[in-house]
Amino acid sequence: MNLSEVYSVLKNKGARLSLILADCCNSEVNASPVTNSNYLTFQFDNNSDVAKLRKLFMSSNGILLSSAAQKGEVSWTTSQGGLYSMSFLQALREGISYLSNDPCSWNNIISKTITLARNKSTPTFCSNCTLQDGIKYVSITGDY
């Protein structure tokens, strides 16, 4: 199923908040973009700001669509998981932290996710990877 079809189906359901995240290739079928590069496994801590979580998940309205790869790109994965998924969890954890002074918004979290995933796919960190630039569409109100 094409990601635009998923978007249409979910948008037509009329949910208050829809988050569509795809850690998938946007290229030929049957690509196997696996790398042996290792990334530090991050641990979740309990430094989450409940007010930030409430704003993101309870006060936000709209739809977010993001994918790991632009047209013609692959989405790289490791034994620890996809670069995009790992980057999303990292960006979310940093965004909702008490220690973060940056505005916590879905747009900022997804922008950081794409940047982190791209950085993880650079030759500096992954010798056999090609860059994955990701895509995003954010139309959400109510988060800060």
N, CA, C and O atoms as CSV, one atom per row, in Angstrom:
chain,resi,resn,atom,element,x,y,z
A,1,MET,N,N,0.856,-1.178,0.000
A,1,MET,CA,C,0.000,0.000,0.000
A,1,MET,C,C,0.897,1.235,0.000
A,1,MET,O,O,1.853,1.311,0.771
A,2,ASN,N,N,0.597,2.178,-0.842
A,2,ASN,CA,C,1.334,3.424,-0.941
A,2,ASN,C,C,1.082,4.268,0.308
A,2,ASN,O,O,-0.028,4.269,0.842
A,3,LEU,N,N,2.100,4.980,0.773
A,3,LEU,CA,C,1.962,5.798,1.978
A,3,LEU,C,C,0.914,6.888,1.807
A,3,LEU,O,O,0.254,7.262,2.777
A,4,SER,N,N,0.749,7.402,0.601
A,4,SER,CA,C,-0.287,8.415,0.373
A,4,SER,C,C,-1.687,7.824,0.566
A,4,SER,O,O,-2.611,8.528,0.974
A,5,GLU,N,N,-1.839,6.532,0.272
A,5,GLU,CA,C,-3.121,5.867,0.524
A,5,GLU,C,C,-3.380,5.735,2.016
A,5,GLU,O,O,-4.504,5.947,2.471
A,6,VAL,N,N,-2.360,5.390,2.773
A,6,VAL,CA,C,-2.484,5.303,4.234
A,6,VAL,C,C,-2.886,6.663,4.784
A,6,VAL,O,O,-3.773,6.760,5.631
A,7,TYR,N,N,-2.230,7.711,4.300
A,7,TYR,CA,C,-2.543,9.072,4.718
A,7,TYR,C,C,-4.017,9.396,4.455
A,7,TYR,O,O,-4.705,9.908,5.337
A,8,SER,N,N,-4.501,9.100,3.247
A,8,SER,CA,C,-5.899,9.408,2.888
A,8,SER,C,C,-6.886,8.671,3.774
A,8,SER,O,O,-7.865,9.252,4.244
A,9,VAL,N,N,-6.628,7.391,4.000
A,9,VAL,CA,C,-7.530,6.592,4.836
A,9,VAL,C,C,-7.595,7.166,6.244
A,9,VAL,O,O,-8.682,7.352,6.792
A,10,LEU,N,N,-6.438,7.447,6.828
A,10,LEU,CA,C,-6.419,7.950,8.200
A,10,LEU,C,C,-6.974,9.358,8.305
A,10,LEU,O,O,-7.666,9.677,9.272
A,11,LYS,N,N,-6.685,10.200,7.335
A,11,LYS,CA,C,-7.220,11.568,7.358
A,11,LYS,C,C,-8.744,11.547,7.299
A,11,LYS,O,O,-9.402,12.331,7.984
A,12,ASN,N,N,-9.304,10.660,6.489
A,12,ASN,CA,C,-10.761,10.572,6.343
A,12,ASN,C,C,-11.447,10.027,7.585
A,12,ASN,O,O,-12.659,10.184,7.729
A,13,LYS,N,N,-10.717,9.400,8.474
A,13,LYS,CA,C,-11.308,8.897,9.717
A,13,LYS,C,C,-11.627,10.026,10.688
A,13,LYS,O,O,-12.457,9.865,11.583
A,14,GLY,N,N,-10.963,11.178,10.510
A,14,GLY,CA,C,-11.282,12.349,11.328
A,14,GLY,C,C,-10.754,12.311,12.748
A,14,GLY,O,O,-11.336,12.941,13.631
A,15,ALA,N,N,-9.684,11.602,12.995
A,15,ALA,CA,C,-9.116,11.547,14.344
A,15,ALA,C,C,-8.588,12.923,14.736
A,15,ALA,O,O,-8.214,13.716,13.872
A,16,ARG,N,N,-8.559,13.203,16.016
A,16,ARG,CA,C,-8.027,14.460,16.511
A,16,ARG,C,C,-6.541,14.594,16.174
A,16,ARG,O,O,-6.079,15.670,15.796
A,17,LEU,N,N,-5.794,13.489,16.313
A,17,LEU,CA,C,-4.359,13.500,16.052
A,17,LEU,C,C,-3.970,12.195,15.366
A,17,LEU,O,O,-4.242,11.109,15.879
A,18,SER,N,N,-3.340,12.309,14.217
A,18,SER,CA,C,-2.850,11.133,13.492
A,18,SER,C,C,-1.357,11.294,13.252
A,18,SER,O,O,-0.905,12.297,12.699
A,19,LEU,N,N,-0.598,10.288,13.678
A,19,LEU,CA,C,0.841,10.256,13.460
A,19,LEU,C,C,1.143,9.074,12.558
A,19,LEU,O,O,0.913,7.924,12.933
A,20,ILE,N,N,1.660,9.358,11.366
A,20,ILE,CA,C,1.980,8.313,10.396
A,20,ILE,C,C,3.483,8.339,10.177
A,20,ILE,O,O,4.013,9.257,9.549
A,21,LEU,N,N,4.164,7.332,10.695
A,21,LEU,CA,C,5.613,7.237,10.601
A,21,LEU,C,C,5.954,5.966,9.851
A,21,LEU,O,O,5.486,4.885,10.209
A,22,ALA,N,N,6.765,6.089,8.815
A,22,ALA,CA,C,7.109,4.932,7.990
A,22,ALA,C,C,8.624,4.780,7.920
A,22,ALA,O,O,9.315,5.603,7.319
A,23,ASP,N,N,9.122,3.735,8.531
A,23,ASP,CA,C,10.551,3.428,8.442
A,23,ASP,C,C,10.697,2.409,7.321
A,23,ASP,O,O,10.960,1.228,7.552
A,24,CYS,N,N,10.518,2.907,6.090
A,24,CYS,CA,C,10.526,2.003,4.940
A,24,CYS,C,C,11.217,2.663,3.746
A,24,CYS,O,O,11.372,3.883,3.679
A,25,CYS,N,N,11.620,1.813,2.819
A,25,CYS,CA,C,12.285,2.285,1.605
A,25,CYS,C,C,11.286,2.999,0.704
A,25,CYS,O,O,10.079,2.774,0.785
A,26,ASN,N,N,11.808,3.850,-0.140
A,26,ASN,CA,C,10.999,4.550,-1.125
A,26,ASN,C,C,11.653,4.318,-2.492
A,26,ASN,O,O,11.861,5.241,-3.280
A,27,SER,N,N,11.966,3.044,-2.731
A,27,SER,CA,C,12.681,2.669,-3.951
A,27,SER,C,C,12.217,1.291,-4.385
A,27,SER,O,O,11.094,0.880,-4.095
A,28,GLU,N,N,13.079,0.592,-5.073
A,28,GLU,CA,C,12.748,-0.728,-5.604
A,28,GLU,C,C,12.272,-1.687,-4.515
A,28,GLU,O,O,12.711,-1.625,-3.367
A,29,VAL,N,N,11.379,-2.556,-4.905
A,29,VAL,CA,C,10.890,-3.582,-3.993
A,29,VAL,C,C,11.982,-4.630,-3.834
A,29,VAL,O,O,12.781,-4.850,-4.744
A,30,ASN,N,N,12.011,-5.267,-2.685
A,30,ASN,CA,C,12.978,-6.315,-2.351
A,30,ASN,C,C,14.382,-5.784,-2.073
A,30,ASN,O,O,15.334,-6.564,-2.063
A,31,ALA,N,N,14.536,-4.487,-1.848
A,31,ALA,CA,C,15.839,-3.969,-1.434
A,31,ALA,C,C,16.098,-4.461,-0.017
A,31,ALA,O,O,15.165,-4.601,0.775
A,32,SER,N,N,17.348,-4.721,0.301
A,32,SER,CA,C,17.703,-5.203,1.630
A,32,SER,C,C,18.804,-4.317,2.208
A,32,SER,O,O,19.962,-4.729,2.271
A,33,PRO,N,N,18.451,-3.109,2.628
A,33,PRO,CA,C,19.456,-2.170,3.111
A,33,PRO,C,C,19.831,-2.415,4.576
A,33,PRO,O,O,19.355,-1.715,5.470
A,34,VAL,N,N,20.676,-3.398,4.810
A,34,VAL,CA,C,21.110,-3.728,6.163
A,34,VAL,C,C,22.574,-3.334,6.299
A,34,VAL,O,O,23.386,-3.584,5.408
A,35,THR,N,N,22.889,-2.726,7.407
A,35,THR,CA,C,24.268,-2.349,7.669
A,35,THR,C,C,24.739,-3.009,8.954
A,35,THR,O,O,23.942,-3.294,9.848
A,36,ASN,N,N,26.020,-3.243,9.037
A,36,ASN,CA,C,26.608,-3.798,10.252
A,36,ASN,C,C,27.099,-2.708,11.187
A,36,ASN,O,O,27.651,-3.003,12.247
A,37,SER,N,N,26.904,-1.449,10.807
A,37,SER,CA,C,27.339,-0.349,11.661
A,37,SER,C,C,26.588,-0.415,12.982
A,37,SER,O,O,25.398,-0.724,13.024
A,38,ASN,N,N,27.297,-0.124,14.040
A,38,ASN,CA,C,26.678,-0.144,15.371
A,38,ASN,C,C,26.466,1.274,15.864
A,38,ASN,O,O,27.302,2.153,15.651
A,39,TYR,N,N,25.364,1.483,16.510
A,39,TYR,CA,C,25.038,2.775,17.086
A,39,TYR,C,C,24.826,2.564,18.567
A,39,TYR,O,O,24.378,1.504,19.004
A,40,LEU,N,N,25.150,3.580,19.327
A,40,LEU,CA,C,24.954,3.471,20.760
A,40,LEU,C,C,23.484,3.245,21.054
A,40,LEU,O,O,22.618,3.946,20.530
A,41,THR,N,N,23.215,2.282,21.880
A,41,THR,CA,C,21.853,2.050,22.310
A,41,THR,C,C,21.540,3.053,23.411
A,41,THR,O,O,22.283,3.167,24.387
A,42,PHE,N,N,20.459,3.767,23.255
A,42,PHE,CA,C,20.127,4.751,24.263
A,42,PHE,C,C,19.096,4.160,25.213
A,42,PHE,O,O,18.302,3.294,24.847
A,43,GLN,N,N,19.134,4.644,26.411
A,43,GLN,CA,C,18.228,4.166,27.445
A,43,GLN,C,C,17.208,5.259,27.735
A,43,GLN,O,O,17.534,6.446,27.730
A,44,PHE,N,N,15.990,4.852,27.983
A,44,PHE,CA,C,14.986,5.816,28.386
A,44,PHE,C,C,15.192,6.118,29.859
A,44,PHE,O,O,15.490,5.225,30.652
A,45,ASP,N,N,15.034,7.359,30.211
A,45,ASP,CA,C,15.122,7.712,31.617
A,45,ASP,C,C,13.801,8.347,32.018
A,45,ASP,O,O,12.894,8.494,31.198
A,46,ASN,N,N,13.705,8.712,33.259
A,46,ASN,CA,C,12.448,9.304,33.727
A,46,ASN,C,C,12.592,10.814,33.882
A,46,ASN,O,O,12.088,11.394,34.844
A,47,ASN,N,N,13.281,11.448,32.935
A,47,ASN,CA,C,13.396,12.901,32.921
A,47,ASN,C,C,12.356,13.537,32.017
A,47,ASN,O,O,12.529,14.674,31.577
A,48,SER,N,N,11.279,12.819,31.737
A,48,SER,CA,C,10.243,13.336,30.847
A,48,SER,C,C,9.410,14.398,31.549
A,48,SER,O,O,9.037,14.253,32.713
A,49,ASP,N,N,9.133,15.455,30.824
A,49,ASP,CA,C,8.286,16.533,31.311
A,49,ASP,C,C,6.845,16.198,30.935
A,49,ASP,O,O,6.482,16.216,29.758
A,50,VAL,N,N,6.037,15.896,31.930
A,50,VAL,CA,C,4.653,15.471,31.694
A,50,VAL,C,C,3.861,16.566,30.974
A,50,VAL,O,O,2.979,16.260,30.172
A,51,ALA,N,N,4.161,17.822,31.246
A,51,ALA,CA,C,3.462,18.923,30.562
A,51,ALA,C,C,3.754,18.899,29.061
A,51,ALA,O,O,2.864,19.155,28.250
A,52,LYS,N,N,4.997,18.591,28.694
A,52,LYS,CA,C,5.346,18.494,27.275
A,52,LYS,C,C,4.633,17.311,26.630
A,52,LYS,O,O,4.125,17.422,25.515
A,53,LEU,N,N,4.594,16.187,27.324
A,53,LEU,CA,C,3.884,15.009,26.805
A,53,LEU,C,C,2.401,15.309,26.625
A,53,LEU,O,O,1.807,14.946,25.610
A,54,ARG,N,N,1.811,15.966,27.601
A,54,ARG,CA,C,0.386,16.308,27.533
A,54,ARG,C,C,0.111,17.204,26.332
A,54,ARG,O,O,-0.863,16.995,25.609
A,55,LYS,N,N,0.978,18.214,26.113
A,55,LYS,CA,C,0.795,19.112,24.973
A,55,LYS,C,C,0.897,18.351,23.657
A,55,LYS,O,O,0.081,18.546,22.756
A,56,LEU,N,N,1.913,17.471,23.547
A,56,LEU,CA,C,2.099,16.729,22.301
A,56,LEU,C,C,0.945,15.778,22.008
A,56,LEU,O,O,0.436,15.738,20.888
A,57,PHE,N,N,0.533,15.014,23.016
A,57,PHE,CA,C,-0.428,13.944,22.765
A,57,PHE,C,C,-1.876,14.288,23.106
A,57,PHE,O,O,-2.792,13.677,22.554
A,58,MET,N,N,-2.104,15.235,23.985
A,58,MET,CA,C,-3.482,15.529,24.381
A,58,MET,C,C,-3.999,16.863,23.833
A,58,MET,O,O,-5.200,17.014,23.612
A,59,SER,N,N,-3.117,17.813,23.616
A,59,SER,CA,C,-3.565,19.139,23.179
A,59,SER,C,C,-3.327,19.399,21.696
A,59,SER,O,O,-3.758,20.427,21.174
A,60,SER,N,N,-2.657,18.498,21.023
A,60,SER,CA,C,-2.365,18.689,19.604
A,60,SER,C,C,-3.495,18.160,18.734
A,60,SER,O,O,-4.133,17.156,19.052
A,61,ASN,N,N,-3.724,18.851,17.643
A,61,ASN,CA,C,-4.733,18.457,16.666
A,61,ASN,C,C,-4.115,18.487,15.274
A,61,ASN,O,O,-3.390,19.420,14.927
A,62,GLY,N,N,-4.406,17.462,14.481
A,62,GLY,CA,C,-3.937,17.483,13.107
A,62,GLY,C,C,-3.336,16.167,12.679
A,62,GLY,O,O,-3.648,15.106,13.220
A,63,ILE,N,N,-2.464,16.262,11.691
A,63,ILE,CA,C,-1.894,15.053,11.105
A,63,ILE,C,C,-0.411,15.272,10.798
A,63,ILE,O,O,0.010,16.352,10.384
A,64,LEU,N,N,0.345,14.229,11.012
A,64,LEU,CA,C,1.769,14.228,10.730
A,64,LEU,C,C,2.060,13.011,9.879
A,64,LEU,O,O,1.611,11.906,10.182
A,65,LEU,N,N,2.810,13.219,8.818
A,65,LEU,CA,C,3.234,12.136,7.940
A,65,LEU,C,C,4.731,12.268,7.752
A,65,LEU,O,O,5.222,13.335,7.383
A,66,SER,N,N,5.458,11.196,8.003
A,66,SER,CA,C,6.901,11.234,7.801
A,66,SER,C,C,7.386,9.851,7.403
A,66,SER,O,O,6.887,8.832,7.879
A,67,SER,N,N,8.369,9.847,6.520
A,67,SER,CA,C,8.960,8.603,6.058
A,67,SER,C,C,10.473,8.723,6.113
A,67,SER,O,O,11.024,9.820,6.027
A,68,ALA,N,N,11.132,7.595,6.256
A,68,ALA,CA,C,12.586,7.565,6.379
A,68,ALA,C,C,13.301,7.950,5.099
A,68,ALA,O,O,14.429,8.441,5.147
A,69,ALA,N,N,12.669,7.738,3.961
A,69,ALA,CA,C,13.382,7.880,2.695
A,69,ALA,C,C,12.577,8.673,1.669
A,69,ALA,O,O,11.359,8.531,1.562
A,70,GLN,N,N,13.289,9.511,0.921
A,70,GLN,CA,C,12.682,10.194,-0.217
A,70,GLN,C,C,12.667,9.239,-1.406
A,70,GLN,O,O,13.252,8.157,-1.357
A,71,LYS,N,N,11.988,9.656,-2.478
A,71,LYS,CA,C,11.883,8.822,-3.673
A,71,LYS,C,C,13.267,8.390,-4.164
A,71,LYS,O,O,14.169,9.210,-4.336
A,72,GLY,N,N,13.407,7.086,-4.384
A,72,GLY,CA,C,14.659,6.521,-4.863
A,72,GLY,C,C,15.634,6.128,-3.763
A,72,GLY,O,O,16.682,5.550,-4.050
A,73,GLU,N,N,15.312,6.430,-2.516
A,73,GLU,CA,C,16.201,6.119,-1.400
A,73,GLU,C,C,15.755,4.853,-0.673
A,73,GLU,O,O,14.608,4.420,-0.785
A,74,VAL,N,N,16.692,4.276,0.071
A,74,VAL,CA,C,16.362,3.142,0.929
A,74,VAL,C,C,16.406,3.594,2.381
A,74,VAL,O,O,17.000,4.620,2.712
A,75,SER,N,N,15.777,2.821,3.226
A,75,SER,CA,C,15.761,3.074,4.660
A,75,SER,C,C,16.651,2.026,5.316
A,75,SER,O,O,16.335,0.837,5.297
A,76,TRP,N,N,17.751,2.465,5.889
A,76,TRP,CA,C,18.748,1.540,6.432
A,76,TRP,C,C,18.338,0.996,7.793
A,76,TRP,O,O,17.669,1.665,8.580
A,77,THR,N,N,18.759,-0.233,8.043
A,77,THR,CA,C,18.456,-0.880,9.311
A,77,THR,C,C,19.698,-1.578,9.847
A,77,THR,O,O,20.614,-1.913,9.096
A,78,THR,N,N,19.712,-1.787,11.141
A,78,THR,CA,C,20.782,-2.512,11.819
A,78,THR,C,C,20.144,-3.613,12.652
A,78,THR,O,O,18.921,-3.759,12.656
A,79,SER,N,N,20.943,-4.371,13.341
A,79,SER,CA,C,20.393,-5.392,14.239
A,79,SER,C,C,19.649,-4.748,15.408
A,79,SER,O,O,18.877,-5.413,16.099
A,80,GLN,N,N,19.881,-3.454,15.628
A,80,GLN,CA,C,19.212,-2.724,16.708
A,80,GLN,C,C,17.899,-2.093,16.257
A,80,GLN,O,O,17.111,-1.649,17.092
A,81,GLY,N,N,17.653,-2.046,14.948
A,81,GLY,CA,C,16.444,-1.436,14.413
A,81,GLY,C,C,16.763,-0.473,13.294
A,81,GLY,O,O,17.928,-0.268,12.955
A,82,GLY,N,N,15.733,0.118,12.721
A,82,GLY,CA,C,15.894,1.056,11.624
A,82,GLY,C,C,16.513,2.366,12.093
A,82,GLY,O,O,16.245,2.821,13.205
A,83,LEU,N,N,17.333,2.967,11.253
A,83,LEU,CA,C,17.960,4.243,11.607
A,83,LEU,C,C,16.907,5.310,11.885
A,83,LEU,O,O,17.066,6.125,12.794
A,84,TYR,N,N,15.834,5.304,11.100
A,84,TYR,CA,C,14.762,6.287,11.274
A,84,TYR,C,C,14.035,6.059,12.604
A,84,TYR,O,O,13.800,7.010,13.349
A,85,SER,N,N,13.683,4.826,12.902
A,85,SER,CA,C,12.975,4.530,14.160
A,85,SER,C,C,13.825,4.872,15.371
A,85,SER,O,O,13.339,5.471,16.331
A,86,MET,N,N,15.111,4.486,15.322
A,86,MET,CA,C,16.014,4.826,16.427
A,86,MET,C,C,16.116,6.344,16.575
A,86,MET,O,O,16.137,6.867,17.689
A,87,SER,N,N,16.177,7.040,15.448
A,87,SER,CA,C,16.291,8.499,15.478
A,87,SER,C,C,15.019,9.151,16.002
A,87,SER,O,O,15.086,10.143,16.727
A,88,PHE,N,N,13.862,8.605,15.644
A,88,PHE,CA,C,12.601,9.145,16.159
A,88,PHE,C,C,12.549,9.021,17.684
A,88,PHE,O,O,12.208,9.981,18.376
A,89,LEU,N,N,12.883,7.849,18.200
A,89,LEU,CA,C,12.850,7.659,19.654
A,89,LEU,C,C,13.834,8.593,20.356
A,89,LEU,O,O,13.536,9.128,21.423
A,90,GLN,N,N,14.999,8.785,19.756
A,90,GLN,CA,C,15.991,9.691,20.317
A,90,GLN,C,C,15.475,11.136,20.308
A,90,GLN,O,O,15.588,11.841,21.310
A,91,ALA,N,N,14.913,11.573,19.179
A,91,ALA,CA,C,14.401,12.942,19.061
A,91,ALA,C,C,13.226,13.173,20.016
A,91,ALA,O,O,13.131,14.233,20.634
A,92,LEU,N,N,12.342,12.199,20.138
A,92,LEU,CA,C,11.201,12.323,21.054
A,92,LEU,C,C,11.692,12.415,22.488
A,92,LEU,O,O,11.251,13.277,23.249
A,93,ARG,N,N,12.599,11.530,22.853
A,93,ARG,CA,C,13.120,11.515,24.229
A,93,ARG,C,C,13.786,12.853,24.558
A,93,ARG,O,O,13.578,13.401,25.640
A,94,GLU,N,N,14.586,13.377,23.627
A,94,GLU,CA,C,15.237,14.665,23.854
A,94,GLU,C,C,14.216,15.795,23.907
A,94,GLU,O,O,14.345,16.710,24.721
A,95,GLY,N,N,13.207,15.738,23.049
A,95,GLY,CA,C,12.211,16.802,22.986
A,95,GLY,C,C,11.357,16.914,24.234
A,95,GLY,O,O,10.984,18.019,24.629
A,96,ILE,N,N,11.041,15.792,24.862
A,96,ILE,CA,C,10.162,15.814,26.032
A,96,ILE,C,C,10.927,15.870,27.357
A,96,ILE,O,O,10.323,15.836,28.429
A,97,SER,N,N,12.224,15.955,27.277
A,97,SER,CA,C,13.052,15.979,28.483
A,97,SER,C,C,12.902,17.295,29.240
A,97,SER,O,O,12.749,18.360,28.641
A,98,TYR,N,N,12.949,17.201,30.564
A,98,TYR,CA,C,13.013,18.401,31.400
A,98,TYR,C,C,14.247,19.230,31.066
A,98,TYR,O,O,14.247,20.451,31.227
A,99,LEU,N,N,15.286,18.566,30.607
A,99,LEU,CA,C,16.563,19.226,30.373
A,99,LEU,C,C,16.587,20.038,29.079
A,99,LEU,O,O,17.482,20.859,28.882
A,100,SER,N,N,15.620,19.819,28.205
A,100,SER,CA,C,15.595,20.510,26.919
A,100,SER,C,C,14.929,21.879,27.050
A,100,SER,O,O,13.845,22.012,27.617
A,101,ASN,N,N,15.607,22.890,26.508
A,101,ASN,CA,C,15.034,24.237,26.472
A,101,ASN,C,C,14.413,24.554,25.123
A,101,ASN,O,O,13.784,25.599,24.954
A,102,ASP,N,N,14.588,23.647,24.152
A,102,ASP,CA,C,14.022,23.858,22.825
A,102,ASP,C,C,12.512,23.687,22.874
A,102,ASP,O,O,11.999,22.895,23.663
A,103,PRO,N,N,11.794,24.434,22.026
A,103,PRO,CA,C,10.338,24.236,21.968
A,103,PRO,C,C,10.013,22.788,21.583
A,103,PRO,O,O,10.609,22.235,20.659
A,104,CYS,N,N,9.090,22.203,22.282
A,104,CYS,CA,C,8.700,20.812,22.031
A,104,CYS,C,C,7.472,20.811,21.119
A,104,CYS,O,O,6.363,21.124,21.550
A,105,SER,N,N,7.691,20.455,19.862
A,105,SER,CA,C,6.586,20.393,18.904
A,105,SER,C,C,6.803,19.188,18.005
A,105,SER,O,O,7.925,18.698,17.874
A,106,TRP,N,N,5.724,18.707,17.383
A,106,TRP,CA,C,5.856,17.589,16.457
A,106,TRP,C,C,6.752,17.970,15.289
A,106,TRP,O,O,7.530,17.143,14.814
A,107,ASN,N,N,6.655,19.200,14.821
A,107,ASN,CA,C,7.495,19.643,13.712
A,107,ASN,C,C,8.983,19.556,14.090
A,107,ASN,O,O,9.801,19.068,13.309
A,108,ASN,N,N,9.319,20.031,15.290
A,108,ASN,CA,C,10.719,19.971,15.737
A,108,ASN,C,C,11.192,18.531,15.914
A,108,ASN,O,O,12.319,18.199,15.545
A,109,ILE,N,N,10.350,17.686,16.470
A,109,ILE,CA,C,10.721,16.286,16.705
A,109,ILE,C,C,10.962,15.566,15.380
A,109,ILE,O,O,11.938,14.828,15.248
A,110,ILE,N,N,10.088,15.774,14.403
A,110,ILE,CA,C,10.249,15.098,13.114
A,110,ILE,C,C,11.428,15.678,12.336
A,110,ILE,O,O,12.155,14.934,11.678
A,111,SER,N,N,11.627,16.980,12.399
A,111,SER,CA,C,12.802,17.575,11.736
A,111,SER,C,C,14.081,17.000,12.319
A,111,SER,O,O,15.013,16.672,11.584
A,112,LYS,N,N,14.126,16.877,13.645
A,112,LYS,CA,C,15.317,16.313,14.289
A,112,LYS,C,C,15.462,14.831,13.946
A,112,LYS,O,O,16.580,14.353,13.751
A,113,THR,N,N,14.360,14.105,13.870
A,113,THR,CA,C,14.389,12.683,13.495
A,113,THR,C,C,15.062,12.518,12.137
A,113,THR,O,O,15.958,11.689,11.980
A,114,ILE,N,N,14.632,13.303,11.164
A,114,ILE,CA,C,15.172,13.209,9.801
A,114,ILE,C,C,16.658,13.569,9.794
A,114,ILE,O,O,17.453,12.906,9.127
A,115,THR,N,N,17.031,14.608,10.526
A,115,THR,CA,C,18.448,15.004,10.603
A,115,THR,C,C,19.292,13.906,11.238
A,115,THR,O,O,20.363,13.574,10.730
A,116,LEU,N,N,18.814,13.338,12.348
A,116,LEU,CA,C,19.566,12.273,13.028
A,116,LEU,C,C,19.711,11.042,12.135
A,116,LEU,O,O,20.792,10.458,12.057
A,117,ALA,N,N,18.639,10.645,11.465
A,117,ALA,CA,C,18.694,9.472,10.583
A,117,ALA,C,C,19.638,9.723,9.414
A,117,ALA,O,O,20.390,8.833,9.016
A,118,ARG,N,N,19.600,10.923,8.869
A,118,ARG,CA,C,20.515,11.263,7.771
A,118,ARG,C,C,21.962,11.183,8.251
A,118,ARG,O,O,22.819,10.617,7.572
A,119,ASN,N,N,22.225,11.753,9.426
A,119,ASN,CA,C,23.583,11.711,9.969
A,119,ASN,C,C,24.058,10.279,10.199
A,119,ASN,O,O,25.225,9.965,9.964
A,120,LYS,N,N,23.162,9.417,10.656
A,120,LYS,CA,C,23.528,8.016,10.894
A,120,LYS,C,C,23.838,7.278,9.585
A,120,LYS,O,O,24.550,6.274,9.590
A,121,SER,N,N,23.302,7.779,8.463
A,121,SER,CA,C,23.517,7.110,7.173
A,121,SER,C,C,24.677,7.713,6.372
A,121,SER,O,O,24.902,7.323,5.226
A,122,THR,N,N,25.406,8.650,6.959
A,122,THR,CA,C,26.559,9.238,6.261
A,122,THR,C,C,27.735,8.270,6.273
A,122,THR,O,O,27.825,7.417,7.156
A,123,PRO,N,N,28.636,8.393,5.301
A,123,PRO,CA,C,29.816,7.509,5.261
A,123,PRO,C,C,30.665,7.561,6.525
A,123,PRO,O,O,31.366,6.598,6.835
A,124,THR,N,N,30.613,8.666,7.256
A,124,THR,CA,C,31.369,8.779,8.504
A,124,THR,C,C,30.932,7.721,9.514
A,124,THR,O,O,31.761,7.161,10.231
A,125,PHE,N,N,29.623,7.448,9.568
A,125,PHE,CA,C,29.094,6.507,10.542
A,125,PHE,C,C,28.715,5.157,9.944
A,125,PHE,O,O,28.616,4.159,10.657
A,126,CYS,N,N,28.506,5.134,8.644
A,126,CYS,CA,C,28.046,3.908,7.992
A,126,CYS,C,C,28.711,3.797,6.624
A,126,CYS,O,O,28.281,4.428,5.658
A,127,SER,N,N,29.754,2.995,6.558
A,127,SER,CA,C,30.562,2.949,5.338
A,127,SER,C,C,29.828,2.368,4.132
A,127,SER,O,O,30.161,2.709,2.997
A,128,ASN,N,N,28.834,1.498,4.348
A,128,ASN,CA,C,28.134,0.900,3.211
A,128,ASN,C,C,26.760,1.531,2.946
A,128,ASN,O,O,26.020,1.053,2.086
A,129,CYS,N,N,26.416,2.595,3.674
A,129,CYS,CA,C,25.103,3.233,3.514
A,129,CYS,C,C,25.112,4.281,2.412
A,129,CYS,O,O,26.154,4.837,2.063
A,130,THR,N,N,23.931,4.536,1.875
A,130,THR,CA,C,23.684,5.710,1.055
A,130,THR,C,C,22.808,6.621,1.900
A,130,THR,O,O,22.101,6.151,2.792
A,131,LEU,N,N,22.849,7.910,1.630
A,131,LEU,CA,C,22.091,8.847,2.463
A,131,LEU,C,C,20.593,8.600,2.373
A,131,LEU,O,O,20.055,8.304,1.307
A,132,GLN,N,N,19.942,8.727,3.509
A,132,GLN,CA,C,18.479,8.734,3.535
A,132,GLN,C,C,18.069,10.085,4.102
A,132,GLN,O,O,18.428,10.441,5.224
A,133,ASP,N,N,17.306,10.833,3.302
A,133,ASP,CA,C,16.955,12.194,3.674
A,133,ASP,C,C,15.591,12.337,4.327
A,133,ASP,O,O,15.341,13.345,4.989
A,134,GLY,N,N,14.724,11.394,4.172
A,134,GLY,CA,C,13.414,11.450,4.811
A,134,GLY,C,C,12.500,12.511,4.234
A,134,GLY,O,O,12.933,13.426,3.533
A,135,ILE,N,N,11.228,12.363,4.547
A,135,ILE,CA,C,10.216,13.343,4.149
A,135,ILE,C,C,9.337,13.637,5.347
A,135,ILE,O,O,9.242,12.839,6.279
A,136,LYS,N,N,8.701,14.784,5.308
A,136,LYS,CA,C,7.762,15.118,6.389
A,136,LYS,C,C,6.669,16.032,5.868
A,136,LYS,O,O,6.874,16.848,4.970
A,137,TYR,N,N,5.520,15.864,6.458
A,137,TYR,CA,C,4.399,16.770,6.274
A,137,TYR,C,C,3.759,16.897,7.645
A,137,TYR,O,O,3.289,15.910,8.211
A,138,VAL,N,N,3.742,18.095,8.172
A,138,VAL,CA,C,3.184,18.330,9.508
A,138,VAL,C,C,2.128,19.413,9.423
A,138,VAL,O,O,2.412,20.540,9.018
A,139,SER,N,N,0.911,19.069,9.803
A,139,SER,CA,C,-0.171,20.036,9.879
A,139,SER,C,C,-0.857,19.837,11.233
A,139,SER,O,O,-1.939,19.257,11.327
A,140,ILE,N,N,-0.196,20.331,12.264
A,140,ILE,CA,C,-0.663,20.129,13.642
A,140,ILE,C,C,-0.725,21.472,14.346
A,140,ILE,O,O,0.185,22.293,14.230
A,141,THR,N,N,-1.797,21.682,15.067
A,141,THR,CA,C,-1.933,22.859,15.898
A,141,THR,C,C,-2.015,22.422,17.354
A,141,THR,O,O,-2.356,21.278,17.655
A,142,GLY,N,N,-1.699,23.340,18.240
A,142,GLY,CA,C,-1.865,23.077,19.660
A,142,GLY,C,C,-0.609,22.630,20.373
A,142,GLY,O,O,-0.572,22.664,21.603
A,143,ASP,N,N,0.431,22.208,19.653
A,143,ASP,CA,C,1.675,21.878,20.358
A,143,ASP,C,C,2.574,23.107,20.345
A,143,ASP,O,O,2.349,24.036,19.569
A,144,TYR,N,N,3.563,23.113,21.178
A,144,TYR,CA,C,4.422,24.295,21.273
A,144,TYR,C,C,5.844,23.963,20.970
A,144,TYR,O,O,6.705,24.843,21.004
